[in-house]
Amino acid sequence: MKASLAHPIPLQILIIEDNRALAANIFDYLEACGHIPDAAPDGNSGLSLATQNRYDAIILDWMLPRMDGMTVLRKLRQEHGCITPIVMLTAKDQLEGKLLGFESGADDYLVKPVALPELEIRLRVMVNRAQSRASTGRVLRVRDLTYNLDSFEVARGPRAITLSRTLRNVLELLMRESPRTIRRDRLERLIWGENVPDGDLLRSTMHLLRRAVDKPGEDRLLHTITGAGYRLGGSSE
């Protein structure tokens, strides 16, 4: 099946689905779209991954072994305060089930069999909507660092910062996710897509961004998290 156009910023997506064939199809399709999928075969492991890792969106099956999808949903929303967008999958097209899912905190609802292009589009729409609510207007802020998404102006306090388009894209992702750590593979896909070059060019790219963002005498904002990736804001490790 032909994948849709990749999202400008690859999404990290958790698939909680016990049907191995369906989970594999969704995983492969999302990966072909440029996203970074992860998968869990039951409710317990899905809840564990969802609470231990950071995802942009979650695909949650209703009928799961060890813990059903509705229980997973309620625990994520009520016990863990998870605000990650969640789309629920079910084999039943019943209004009562949809209403129950929405009342429990689901953001969207799809009935099996799932059309993969529609699923991918719905995921992007959910994430874009969530990011729009999270951002203040069209200006991203992390401490005294600002990025105007309309004018492309970047500044650290009164100091203007000039960045290439690639570095602005990286900075946007880091600012939206601050203070979470962004994995290296996600940054590499953002910069180079599927054609990641040999060598450690990511380190050189992040070095250029750090030189622009963190000047001598300023508090350090961009941190390298050894063995994981990069973080804007927060403390270093």
C-alpha positions in Angstrom: 0.0 0.0 0.0 1.3 3.4 -0.9 2.1 5.7 2.0 1.0 9.3 2.3 3.5 12.2 2.3 5.6 12.2 5.4 4.8 14.7 8.1 7.3 17.6 8.3 8.2 16.5 11.8 8.3 12.7 12.3 5.9 11.6 15.1 6.6 9.1 17.7 3.6 6.8 17.9 2.7 4.0 20.2 0.5 1.2 18.8 -1.2 -0.9 21.5 -2.8 -3.7 19.5 -2.9 -7.5 20.2 -3.6 -8.5 16.6 0.0 -9.0 15.4 -0.9 -8.8 11.7 -2.8 -5.5 12.1 -0.1 -4.1 14.4 2.6 -5.0 11.9 0.7 -3.4 9.0 0.1 -0.2 11.0 3.8 -0.2 12.2 5.2 -0.6 8.6 2.8 2.0 7.1 3.6 4.7 9.7 7.3 4.0 9.3 7.0 4.3 5.6 5.4 7.7 6.2 8.5 8.8 8.1 7.2 8.4 11.6 8.8 6.5 14.5 6.4 3.8 15.7 6.6 1.6 18.8 4.3 -1.3 19.7 2.8 -3.2 22.6 0.8 -6.4 22.3 -1.4 -6.0 25.5 -2.8 -3.5 27.8 -0.3 -3.9 30.6 2.8 -3.4 28.5 1.1 -0.6 26.5 0.3 1.3 29.7 3.9 0.8 30.9 5.4 2.1 27.6 3.0 5.0 27.5 3.9 6.1 31.0 7.6 5.5 30.8 8.3 7.0 27.3 7.2 10.1 25.5 4.9 9.8 22.4 3.2 12.3 20.1 0.1 10.0 19.7 -1.2 6.6 20.8 -3.2 4.1 18.8 -5.2 2.1 21.4 -7.3 -1.0 20.6 -10.4 -1.5 22.7 -10.2 -5.3 23.2 -6.8 -6.2 24.6 -5.5 -9.0 26.8 -4.3 -8.4 30.4 -6.0 -5.0 30.5 -8.7 -3.8 28.1 -8.2 -0.6 26.2 -10.9 1.4 28.1 -9.1 0.7 31.4 -5.7 1.7 29.8 -7.4 4.9 28.6 -8.8 5.8 32.0 -5.6 5.0 33.8 -3.6 7.2 31.4 -6.0 10.1 31.7 -7.0 9.9 35.4 -4.1 8.4 37.2 -1.1 9.5 35.1 -2.4 12.8 33.8 -1.4 11.8 30.3 -2.4 14.4 27.7 -1.1 12.5 24.6 -3.6 12.4 21.8 -5.3 8.9 21.6 -7.2 7.3 18.8 -9.2 4.2 19.8 -9.7 1.2 17.5 -12.7 -1.1 17.8 -14.5 -3.8 15.8 -17.9 -2.4 17.0 -19.6 0.5 15.4 -21.9 1.4 18.2 -22.8 4.9 19.4 -22.7 3.9 23.0 -19.1 2.7 22.7 -18.0 5.8 20.9 -19.6 8.1 23.6 -17.9 6.0 26.3 -14.6 6.3 24.6 -14.8 10.1 24.2 -16.1 10.6 27.8 -13.1 8.6 29.1 -10.6 10.8 27.2 -10.2 9.5 23.7 -9.5 12.1 21.0 -10.7 10.0 18.0 -12.3 6.7 17.2 -11.9 4.3 14.2 -13.8 1.1 13.4 -12.0 -1.9 12.1 -11.0 -2.6 9.3 -8.8 0.5 9.5 -7.9 2.4 6.3 -4.2 3.2 7.0 -4.1 6.5 5.1 -7.1 7.7 7.0 -5.5 6.6 10.3 -2.2 8.5 9.5 -4.1 11.6 8.6 -6.2 11.5 11.7 -3.0 11.1 13.8 -1.5 14.2 12.2 -4.6 16.2 12.7 -4.8 15.2 16.4 -1.2 16.1 17.0 -1.4 19.4 15.2 -4.5 20.3 17.2 -2.8 19.4 20.4 0.3 21.4 19.5 -1.8 24.4 18.6 -3.5 24.4 22.0 -0.1 24.0 23.7 1.7 26.9 22.0 1.0 30.5 23.0 -0.1 32.1 19.7 2.5 31.6 17.1 5.5 32.3 19.3 7.4 29.5 21.0 9.2 30.3 24.3 11.8 28.4 26.4 13.1 30.7 29.1 14.5 33.8 27.3 14.6 32.0 23.9 11.8 32.9 21.5 10.9 31.7 18.0 8.2 33.5 16.0 6.8 30.9 13.7 5.3 33.5 11.4 8.3 35.8 10.9 10.9 33.1 11.5 12.6 35.5 14.0 14.7 33.8 16.7 16.0 35.7 19.7 17.7 35.0 23.0 16.6 37.9 25.1 17.6 41.1 23.2 20.0 39.1 21.0 18.8 38.2 17.5 19.8 34.8 16.2 20.1 34.0 12.6 19.6 30.3 11.7 19.3 28.3 8.5 16.0 26.6 7.7 17.3 23.3 8.8 18.4 24.6 12.2 15.1 26.5 12.6 13.2 23.2 12.1 15.4 21.4 14.6 14.9 24.3 17.1 11.1 24.2 16.6 11.0 20.6 17.5 13.2 21.0 20.6 11.2 24.0 21.8 7.8 22.3 21.3 9.0 19.3 23.3 11.0 21.1 25.9 12.2 20.0 28.4 11.8 16.4 27.1 14.7 14.7 25.4 14.5 14.2 21.6 15.9 11.0 20.4 18.8 11.1 17.9 16.9 9.1 15.3 14.0 11.5 15.3 16.3 14.5 14.8 18.1 12.7 11.9 14.8 11.9 10.2 13.7 15.6 10.6 16.9 16.8 8.9 17.6 14.1 6.3 14.4 12.1 6.0 15.1 8.5 5.1 18.5 9.3 3.5 20.5 9.7 6.7 24.2 10.2 5.7 27.0 8.1 7.1 29.1 9.6 9.9 28.0 11.7 12.8 26.7 14.7 11.0 24.0 15.2 13.6 26.6 16.1 16.2 28.0 18.8 13.8 24.5 20.1 13.2 23.7 20.4 16.9 27.1 22.0 17.5 26.1 24.8 15.1 22.8 25.2 16.9 24.4 25.3 20.3 26.9 28.0 19.2 24.0 30.1 18.0 21.7 29.6 21.1 24.2 29.4 23.9 26.8 32.2 24.0 29.5 32.7 26.7 28.0 34.1 29.8 24.4 32.8 29.1 22.8 30.0 30.9 23.1 26.8 28.9 19.9 25.8 27.2 20.8 23.0 24.8 22.0 19.8 26.4 23.4 16.6 25.0 21.9 13.6 26.8 24.5 10.8 26.5 23.1 7.7 24.8 19.7 9.3 24.2 19.6 12.6 22.3 19.2 16.3 22.9 17.2 18.5 25.2 16.4 22.2 25.3 15.9 23.6 28.7 15.8 21.5 31.9 19.0 20.2 33.5 21.9 18.3 31.8 22.9 14.8 32.7 
